[in-house]
Amino acid sequence: DAIISRGGTAELIRGITELPVVEIELSMYDILRSIRLAQNYADRYAIVGFKNITESAHTLCDLLRYDIEIVTVHNTDEAENNLRRLSRNGCRIVICDVVTHTIAQKMGVTPFLITSGAESVELALSRAKEQGEIFHRLRRENHFLRKLVEYEGSNTIVLRQDGSMYYSRPDNPSEELI
């Protein structure tokens, strides 16, 4: 009824499904925890990820006056290109999302995955339940309306704006009807 995911993965899933995608939000604390971990391993590291991560990272770094390179990516190709650039410039550690994490591992760059806290996961589960219930009600209503048209007995054709057929009753209408 609904899909729960994070960050860039949620964004990619939205592009391939009509199901509601509920995003597990990242808190400033989640990002700060990853920054503190990276500070234990290197002087130079970067934050690379989709907008939902980098917007919060910019705010956090501004507040704490951290001088960290933050790179926003929109797809896997951008992530790969930016990781290559960072690696060439001596950056061996990146704080990142799942999509970037996978690419960084393949490229030999050490990734630190930003993980979500329990509160964020619980909130997403609650939202997914609500969204799933709404989606389920809409599906039932849609099914009811289709059955109503079906049993009403008249010929019905619904077209999309581009003129292609969206729905027809009967299922295979004659050319004359179309």
LUMKE-763502 format. One line per field, with one value per residue (C-alpha): x, y, z. Coordinates in pm, whole numbers, plus 50000, padded with zeros to 5 digits. Layout:
// residues N
u = c(X, ...)
v = c(Y, ...)
w = c(Z, ...)
// end
This chain:
// residues 178
u = c(50000, 50296, 50673, 50904, 51250, 51511, 51665, 51784, 51644, 51298, 51338, 51434, 51144, 50896, 51004, 50898, 50581, 50241, 50234, 50284, 50649, 50698, 51041, 51226, 51339, 51694, 51743, 52031, 52139, 52168, 52400, 52598, 52653, 52806, 53024, 53159, 53240, 53423, 53623, 53769, 53914, 54028, 54091, 53943, 53607, 53301, 52926, 52776, 52408, 52071, 51910, 51732, 52071, 52273, 52019, 52028, 52406, 52450, 52236, 52420, 52766, 52669, 52548, 52856, 53095, 53227, 53423, 53312, 53264, 52900, 52798, 52438, 52371, 52055, 52137, 52394, 52602, 52647, 52738, 53002, 53151, 53170, 53322, 53590, 53665, 53681, 53908, 54144, 54159, 54263, 53929, 53917, 53606, 53252, 52948, 52659, 52327, 52273, 52301, 52633, 52752, 52727, 52915, 53185, 53256, 53309, 53546, 53757, 53636, 53542, 53172, 53008, 52637, 52408, 52166, 51824, 51732, 51448, 51221, 51247, 51166, 50864, 50730, 50769, 50585, 50299, 50284, 50299, 50005, 49802, 49900, 49828, 49480, 49405, 49540, 49331, 49012, 49080, 49138, 48808, 48626, 48788, 48686, 48331, 48303, 48443, 48191, 47912, 48002, 48041, 47698, 47521, 47529, 47609, 47918, 48175, 48511, 48736, 49027, 49346, 49431, 49655, 49358, 49470, 49221, 49231, 48924, 48659, 48348, 48326, 48688, 48753, 48535, 48461, 48621, 48276, 48241, 48590)
v = c(50000, 50233, 50221, 50352, 50464, 50734, 51016, 50948, 50598, 50736, 50987, 50713, 50490, 50777, 50782, 50421, 50364, 50517, 50391, 50653, 50674, 50785, 50921, 50856, 51206, 51269, 51481, 51719, 51480, 51196, 51408, 51536, 51179, 51089, 51402, 51319, 50967, 51093, 51340, 51043, 50900, 51191, 51562, 51592, 51447, 51559, 51517, 51387, 51313, 51410, 51742, 51613, 51542, 51833, 52102, 51991, 51948, 52308, 52437, 52229, 52324, 52692, 52676, 52490, 52676, 52353, 52392, 52077, 52039, 51953, 51820, 51780, 51513, 51436, 51094, 50814, 50959, 51287, 51096, 50896, 51202, 51398, 51105, 51076, 51448, 51435, 51131, 51303, 51598, 51376, 51320, 50956, 50966, 51072, 51103, 50996, 50832, 50473, 50548, 50731, 50471, 50191, 50389, 50505, 50146, 50041, 50335, 50271, 50581, 50513, 50587, 50672, 50610, 50859, 50645, 50746, 50750, 50541, 50846, 50915, 50554, 50548, 50870, 50728, 50410, 50617, 50827, 50515, 50365, 50682, 50705, 50335, 50371, 50670, 50487, 50178, 50388, 50551, 50211, 50080, 50389, 50354, 49986, 50078, 50345, 50111, 49842, 50102, 50197, 49831, 49728, 50040, 49886, 50179, 50214, 50439, 50563, 50792, 50955, 51109, 51466, 51336, 51147, 50798, 50567, 50557, 50341, 50175, 49974, 49736, 49628, 49610, 49881, 49873, 50123, 50275, 50341, 50489)
w = c(50000, 50058, 50033, 50304, 50200, 50254, 50060, 49708, 49710, 49789, 49508, 49261, 49373, 49321, 48957, 48894, 49098, 49156, 49515, 49784, 49890, 50250, 50320, 50643, 50731, 50843, 51149, 51213, 51484, 51230, 51018, 51316, 51436, 51098, 51094, 51440, 51325, 51015, 51227, 51416, 51094, 50878, 50864, 50515, 50420, 50226, 50245, 49921, 49870, 49742, 49835, 50146, 50304, 50175, 50268, 50631, 50617, 50495, 50782, 51039, 50910, 50903, 51264, 51387, 51155, 51003, 50682, 50501, 50126, 50061, 49720, 49608, 49345, 49150, 49007, 49017, 48733, 48921, 49236, 49051, 48878, 49204, 49394, 49123, 49153, 49533, 49523, 49275, 49517, 49807, 49977, 50090, 50313, 50225, 50446, 50229, 50153, 50037, 49664, 49705, 49959, 49702, 49437, 49682, 49790, 49427, 49373, 49683, 49867, 50229, 50279, 50612, 50576, 50745, 50943, 51065, 51430, 51573, 51603, 51229, 51145, 51380, 51228, 50876, 50976, 51113, 50794, 50576, 50763, 50709, 50340, 50289, 50438, 50213, 49907, 49997, 50027, 49690, 49529, 49670, 49545, 49203, 49190, 49290, 49019, 48753, 48852, 48847, 48489, 48396, 48525, 48407, 48061, 47838, 47627, 47791, 47672, 47876, 47695, 47823, 47725, 47446, 47294, 47394, 47562, 47941, 48004, 47794, 47848, 47669, 47713, 47336, 47179, 46811, 46575, 46525, 46897, 46922)
// end
